[in-house]
Amino acid sequence: MCDVAPLLHLDNGFDLRPATAADASTVAGWMAQPHIEKWWEQHWSVERWTEEIESQAAGEHSIPCLTSIDGDPLGYVELYRVRHDRLAEYYDWQEHDWGLHVAIGDPGRLGKGLGRRLLRSLADALFRADPRCTRVVAEPDITNVGSVRAFGAAGFVPQGELQLPEKTALLMMRTRAVEA
């Protein structure tokens, strides 16, 4: 793994850093796992993932990242500005909304509450890093019960179904807590 400074400060033992081309084999291995491939449908070659990571890193739309917990690699994360994403065509977005895509790579780490802790930590970090952001969104497949449950446990509230070209998604939103 490359020695890259964390992108955001995450809580609860999580770290996040930008993905690089050197991470393509790790990401490709995770995407080949059945629990991820079913939902992401991106079981691509290392070369294809190298291109994808480099393309995302060079653009304004999405930030590909790797996350770890207590120094151990955990999964792949994409942070994206909704205004630059096709999701903007499907709901009444705000200028500073952020979106999340998360894949926990190791199937042995599933079902232990790490997903909800990671999602909460990511949303909290986005709110801290971007004071103008008041909403963080996700659009898991409505039939991906584990993902929907994890987002809900992390404080994301269902906003309704969206019919995307490849899936029926549940728009889920976490809003910034208003301090009185």
Helices and strands as residue ranges (DSSP letters): E 14-18, G 21-23, H 24-31, H 34-40, H 46-58, E 62-69, E 72-81, G 82-84, G 86-89, E 98-104, G 107-109, H 114-129, E 135-138, H 145-153, E 157-164, E 167-175
